[in-house]
């Protein structure tokens, strides 16, 4: 629940409460899939809680009064409503899933994409990070295993009835890129995998 307060502030910074936005773009690096899903699904749940509490308070207002709590709940309810609308707006909110070429991350990625779709949150991009590096025999074996996992992800995405995200591979780099120029060069190395492509 603590994560909702900054999420509501992000909505306000994007112009949810004022005539002109303070920010054009906000990039949020979420927690791992389980925590991220709980945060993304929490606004709807908490919004219902707040509405229920407000209904109870209004019913018993003549007896106990509402006081400052009513104003706080009203502000929270409005903020949650704006956040839910923003998350469901594919033109304004997009989720890029970053994963690794291994069995467990692949399963988590497919589960995450399904839950994002169920929550009406657009996820047009899947990036498989740290793919293939080195030339030793162990590295070549690892690269073959990674290619099998990437193909498995591509097959799963092709079978989805939901909009199919673009699948990109980001190469492993040692040391990792640091700084604007190095990151630009790193981005230039990203590619689509062989096999099933976005339709």
C-alpha positions as YAML, in Angstrom:
chain: A
units: angstrom
residues:
- id: 1
  name: UNK
  ca: [0.00, 0.00, 0.00]
- id: 2
  name: UNK
  ca: [2.93, 2.34, 0.71]
- id: 3
  name: UNK
  ca: [3.81, 2.10, -2.99]
- id: 4
  name: UNK
  ca: [0.50, 3.71, -3.96]
- id: 5
  name: UNK
  ca: [1.41, 7.15, -2.59]
- id: 6
  name: UNK
  ca: [4.31, 7.68, -5.03]
- id: 7
  name: UNK
  ca: [2.21, 6.19, -7.84]
- id: 8
  name: UNK
  ca: [-0.52, 8.76, -7.16]
- id: 9
  name: UNK
  ca: [2.13, 11.53, -7.09]
- id: 10
  name: UNK
  ca: [3.32, 10.33, -10.53]
- id: 11
  name: UNK
  ca: [-0.23, 10.77, -11.81]
- id: 12
  name: UNK
  ca: [-0.33, 14.30, -10.43]
- id: 13
  name: UNK
  ca: [3.06, 15.12, -11.98]
- id: 14
  name: UNK
  ca: [1.73, 14.04, -15.37]
- id: 15
  name: UNK
  ca: [-1.04, 16.61, -15.10]
- id: 16
  name: UNK
  ca: [-3.76, 14.57, -13.45]
- id: 17
  name: UNK
  ca: [-4.72, 17.42, -11.14]
- id: 18
  name: UNK
  ca: [-3.60, 20.59, -12.87]
- id: 19
  name: UNK
  ca: [-4.06, 22.38, -16.20]
- id: 20
  name: UNK
  ca: [-0.53, 21.61, -17.43]
- id: 21
  name: UNK
  ca: [1.67, 18.61, -16.62]
- id: 22
  name: UNK
  ca: [4.89, 19.08, -14.70]
- id: 23
  name: UNK
  ca: [6.40, 16.06, -16.53]
- id: 24
  name: UNK
  ca: [6.05, 14.72, -20.06]
- id: 25
  name: UNK
  ca: [7.34, 11.24, -19.23]
- id: 26
  name: UNK
  ca: [7.96, 9.22, -16.10]
- id: 27
  name: UNK
  ca: [9.92, 5.95, -16.23]
- id: 28
  name: UNK
  ca: [9.36, 3.63, -13.27]
- id: 29
  name: UNK
  ca: [11.66, 0.67, -12.67]
- id: 30
  name: UNK
  ca: [9.32, -1.68, -10.83]
- id: 31
  name: UNK
  ca: [10.07, -4.39, -8.31]
- id: 32
  name: UNK
  ca: [10.26, -8.06, -9.44]
- id: 33
  name: UNK
  ca: [7.09, -9.42, -11.10]
- id: 34
  name: UNK
  ca: [5.21, -10.56, -7.99]
- id: 35
  name: UNK
  ca: [5.65, -7.24, -6.19]
- id: 36
  name: UNK
  ca: [5.01, -5.22, -9.35]
- id: 37
  name: UNK
  ca: [1.77, -7.09, -10.00]
- id: 38
  name: UNK
  ca: [0.56, -6.49, -6.45]
- id: 39
  name: UNK
  ca: [1.29, -2.77, -6.84]
- id: 40
  name: UNK
  ca: [-0.45, -2.57, -10.23]
- id: 41
  name: UNK
  ca: [-3.51, -4.46, -9.00]
- id: 42
  name: UNK
  ca: [-3.65, -2.61, -5.66]
- id: 43
  name: UNK
  ca: [-5.28, 0.67, -6.87]
- id: 44
  name: UNK
  ca: [-8.49, -1.13, -7.81]
- id: 45
  name: UNK
  ca: [-8.64, -3.01, -4.51]
- id: 46
  name: UNK
  ca: [-7.82, 0.02, -2.33]
- id: 47
  name: UNK
  ca: [-10.25, 2.16, -4.34]
- id: 48
  name: UNK
  ca: [-13.02, -0.27, -3.38]
- id: 49
  name: UNK
  ca: [-11.90, -0.21, 0.27]
- id: 50
  name: UNK
  ca: [-11.95, 3.59, 0.32]
- id: 51
  name: UNK
  ca: [-15.41, 3.71, -1.25]
- id: 52
  name: UNK
  ca: [-16.71, 1.21, 1.32]
- id: 53
  name: UNK
  ca: [-15.26, 3.19, 4.24]
- id: 54
  name: UNK
  ca: [-16.71, 6.43, 2.81]
- id: 55
  name: UNK
  ca: [-20.14, 4.79, 2.49]
- id: 56
  name: UNK
  ca: [-20.00, 3.68, 6.13]
- id: 57
  name: UNK
  ca: [-18.83, 7.13, 7.27]
- id: 58
  name: UNK
  ca: [-21.63, 8.86, 5.36]
- id: 59
  name: UNK
  ca: [-24.19, 6.50, 6.85]
- id: 60
  name: UNK
  ca: [-23.08, 7.28, 10.40]
- id: 61
  name: UNK
  ca: [-22.12, 10.93, 9.85]
- id: 62
  name: UNK
  ca: [-24.90, 12.28, 12.10]
- id: 63
  name: UNK
  ca: [-23.61, 10.13, 14.96]
- id: 64
  name: UNK
  ca: [-19.80, 10.29, 14.66]
- id: 65
  name: UNK
  ca: [-19.17, 13.08, 12.13]
- id: 66
  name: UNK
  ca: [-16.70, 12.79, 9.26]
- id: 67
  name: UNK
  ca: [-14.12, 15.42, 10.12]
- id: 68
  name: UNK
  ca: [-10.71, 15.44, 8.45]
- id: 69
  name: UNK
  ca: [-10.88, 11.72, 7.67]
- id: 70
  name: UNK
  ca: [-13.59, 12.36, 5.08]
- id: 71
  name: UNK
  ca: [-11.40, 14.89, 3.24]
- id: 72
  name: UNK
  ca: [-8.42, 12.51, 3.29]
- id: 73
  name: UNK
  ca: [-10.51, 9.62, 1.97]
- id: 74
  name: UNK
  ca: [-12.04, 11.80, -0.75]
- id: 75
  name: UNK
  ca: [-8.60, 12.98, -1.89]
- id: 76
  name: UNK
  ca: [-7.31, 9.39, -1.86]
- id: 77
  name: UNK
  ca: [-10.33, 8.14, -3.81]
- id: 78
  name: UNK
  ca: [-9.86, 10.80, -6.50]
- id: 79
  name: UNK
  ca: [-6.13, 10.03, -6.74]
- id: 80
  name: UNK
  ca: [-6.78, 6.31, -7.07]
- id: 81
  name: UNK
  ca: [-9.40, 6.93, -9.74]
- id: 82
  name: UNK
  ca: [-6.93, 8.99, -11.79]
- id: 83
  name: UNK
  ca: [-4.22, 6.35, -11.31]
- id: 84
  name: UNK
  ca: [-6.53, 3.54, -12.47]
- id: 85
  name: UNK
  ca: [-7.53, 5.57, -15.54]
- id: 86
  name: UNK
  ca: [-3.86, 6.28, -16.35]
- id: 87
  name: UNK
  ca: [-2.81, 2.62, -16.01]
- id: 88
  name: UNK
  ca: [-5.60, 1.54, -18.35]
- id: 89
  name: UNK
  ca: [-4.79, 4.17, -21.01]
- id: 90
  name: UNK
  ca: [-2.57, 2.43, -23.59]
- id: 91
  name: UNK
  ca: [-1.72, 5.79, -25.19]
- id: 92
  name: UNK
  ca: [-0.23, 7.08, -21.91]
- id: 93
  name: UNK
  ca: [0.97, 3.98, -20.00]
- id: 94
  name: UNK
  ca: [3.09, 1.17, -21.39]
- id: 95
  name: UNK
  ca: [4.86, -1.65, -19.59]
- id: 96
  name: UNK
  ca: [8.17, -2.96, -20.99]
- id: 97
  name: UNK
  ca: [8.94, -6.39, -19.58]
- id: 98
  name: UNK
  ca: [12.66, -7.13, -19.08]
- id: 99
  name: UNK
  ca: [13.58, -10.77, -18.58]
- id: 100
  name: UNK
  ca: [16.45, -13.25, -18.91]
- id: 101
  name: UNK
  ca: [16.89, -16.24, -21.21]
- id: 102
  name: UNK
  ca: [16.18, -18.96, -18.63]
- id: 103
  name: UNK
  ca: [13.23, -21.22, -17.77]
- id: 104
  name: UNK
  ca: [12.04, -19.53, -14.56]
- id: 105
  name: UNK
  ca: [12.19, -15.94, -15.89]
- id: 106
  name: UNK
  ca: [10.40, -17.15, -19.05]
- id: 107
  name: UNK
  ca: [7.54, -18.60, -16.99]
- id: 108
  name: UNK
  ca: [7.34, -15.41, -14.88]
- id: 109
  name: UNK
  ca: [7.30, -13.28, -18.03]
- id: 110
  name: UNK
  ca: [4.39, -15.16, -19.58]
- id: 111
  name: UNK
  ca: [2.47, -15.00, -16.28]
- id: 112
  name: UNK
  ca: [3.21, -11.27, -15.95]
- id: 113
  name: UNK
  ca: [2.01, -10.55, -19.50]
- id: 114
  name: UNK
  ca: [-1.21, -12.44, -18.84]
- id: 115
  name: UNK
  ca: [-1.92, -10.52, -15.65]
- id: 116
  name: UNK
  ca: [-1.08, -7.18, -17.29]
- id: 117
  name: UNK
  ca: [-3.51, -8.00, -20.10]
- id: 118
  name: UNK
  ca: [-6.19, -8.94, -17.55]
- id: 119
  name: UNK
  ca: [-5.61, -5.58, -15.83]
- id: 120
  name: UNK
  ca: [-5.89, -3.74, -19.20]
- id: 121
  name: UNK
  ca: [-2.29, -2.49, -18.94]
- id: 122
  name: UNK
  ca: [-0.49, -2.30, -22.29]
- id: 123
  name: UNK
  ca: [2.75, -4.29, -22.55]
- id: 124
  name: UNK
  ca: [4.00, -3.83, -26.13]
- id: 125
  name: UNK
  ca: [7.64, -4.79, -25.51]
- id: 126
  name: UNK
  ca: [9.56, -7.75, -24.06]
- id: 127
  name: UNK
  ca: [13.35, -7.39, -23.75]
- id: 128
  name: UNK
  ca: [15.49, -10.46, -23.10]
- id: 129
  name: UNK
  ca: [18.56, -9.02, -21.40]
- id: 130
  name: UNK
  ca: [22.18, -10.23, -21.22]
- id: 131
  name: UNK
  ca: [22.02, -12.65, -24.15]
- id: 132
  name: UNK
  ca: [25.19, -14.44, -25.33]
- id: 133
  name: UNK
  ca: [28.69, -13.26, -24.49]
- id: 134
  name: UNK
  ca: [32.14, -14.77, -24.64]
- id: 135
  name: UNK
  ca: [33.74, -17.26, -27.01]
- id: 136
  name: UNK
  ca: [34.90, -20.11, -24.74]
- id: 137
  name: UNK
  ca: [33.23, -23.54, -25.00]
- id: 138
  name: UNK
  ca: [31.19, -22.92, -21.83]
- id: 139
  name: UNK
  ca: [30.00, -19.57, -23.25]
- id: 140
  name: UNK
  ca: [29.00, -21.22, -26.54]
- id: 141
  name: UNK
  ca: [27.01, -23.87, -24.64]
- id: 142
  name: UNK
  ca: [25.30, -21.17, -22.58]
- id: 143
  name: UNK
  ca: [24.50, -19.22, -25.75]
- id: 144
  name: UNK
  ca: [22.82, -22.31, -27.29]
- id: 145
  name: UNK
  ca: [20.76, -22.80, -24.12]
- id: 146
  name: UNK
  ca: [19.76, -19.13, -24.18]
- id: 147
  name: UNK
  ca: [18.72, -19.40, -27.85]
- id: 148
  name: UNK
  ca: [16.40, -22.29, -26.94]
- id: 149
  name: UNK
  ca: [14.83, -20.18, -24.16]
- id: 150
  name: UNK
  ca: [14.42, -17.18, -26.48]
- id: 151
  name: UNK
  ca: [12.69, -19.36, -29.07]
- id: 152
  name: UNK
  ca: [10.42, -20.74, -26.33]
- id: 153
  name: UNK
  ca: [9.45, -17.18, -25.33]
- id: 154
  name: UNK
  ca: [8.86, -16.25, -28.98]
- id: 155
  name: UNK
  ca: [6.60, -19.29, -29.46]
- id: 156
  name: UNK
  ca: [4.59, -18.42, -26.35]
- id: 157
  name: UNK
  ca: [4.14, -14.83, -27.51]
- id: 158
  name: UNK
  ca: [3.06, -15.98, -30.98]
- id: 159
  name: UNK
  ca: [0.33, -18.18, -29.46]
- id: 160
  name: UNK
  ca: [-1.15, -15.37, -27.37]
- id: 161
  name: UNK
  ca: [-4.59, -14.11, -28.33]
- id: 162
  name: UNK
  ca: [-3.75, -10.75, -26.72]
- id: 163
  name: UNK
  ca: [-1.78, -8.15, -28.70]
- id: 164
  name: UNK
  ca: [1.64, -9.66, -29.31]
- id: 165
  name: UNK
  ca: [4.53, -7.64, -27.87]
- id: 166
  name: UNK
  ca: [7.69, -6.95, -29.83]
- id: 167
  name: UNK
  ca: [10.49, -9.25, -28.64]
- id: 168
  name: UNK
  ca: [14.01, -7.77, -28.54]
- id: 169
  name: UNK
  ca: [17.34, -9.25, -27.46]
- id: 170
  name: UNK
  ca: [19.83, -7.09, -25.57]
- id: 171
  name: UNK
  ca: [23.36, -8.51, -25.62]
- id: 172
  name: UNK
  ca: [25.44, -9.25, -22.54]
- id: 173
  name: UNK
  ca: [28.18, -6.65, -22.19]
- id: 174
  name: UNK
  ca: [31.17, -6.83, -19.87]
- id: 175
  name: UNK
  ca: [31.56, -4.34, -18.32]
- id: 176
  name: UNK
  ca: [27.95, -3.13, -18.51]
- id: 177
  name: UNK
  ca: [27.42, 0.13, -20.44]
- id: 178
  name: UNK
  ca: [27.65, 3.31, -18.40]
- id: 179
  name: UNK
  ca: [26.94, 6.84, -19.56]
- id: 180
  name: UNK
  ca: [24.89, 8.33, -22.38]
- id: 181
  name: UNK
  ca: [27.17, 7.37, -25.29]
- id: 182
  name: UNK
  ca: [27.74, 3.81, -24.08]
- id: 183
  name: UNK
  ca: [24.00, 3.30, -23.53]
- id: 184
  name: UNK
  ca: [23.30, 4.61, -27.04]
- id: 185
  name: UNK
  ca: [25.79, 2.11, -28.46]
- id: 186
  name: UNK
  ca: [24.23, -0.66, -26.36]
- id: 187
  name: UNK
  ca: [20.77, 0.17, -27.71]
- id: 188
  name: UNK
  ca: [22.16, -0.05, -31.24]
- id: 189
  name: UNK
  ca: [23.07, -3.70, -30.55]
- id: 190
  name: UNK
  ca: [19.51, -4.79, -29.70]
- id: 191
  name: UNK
  ca: [17.88, -7.07, -32.26]
- id: 192
  name: UNK
  ca: [14.83, -9.22, -32.89]
- id: 193
  name: UNK
  ca: [15.37, -12.97, -32.49]
- id: 194
  name: UNK
  ca: [15.29, -15.42, -35.39]
- id: 195
  name: UNK
  ca: [12.13, -17.42, -35.78]
- id: 196
  name: UNK
  ca: [8.62, -16.19, -34.85]
- id: 197
  name: UNK
  ca: [8.25, -12.45, -35.23]
- id: 198
  name: UNK
  ca: [5.68, -9.90, -34.27]
- id: 199
  name: UNK
  ca: [2.60, -10.07, -36.50]
...
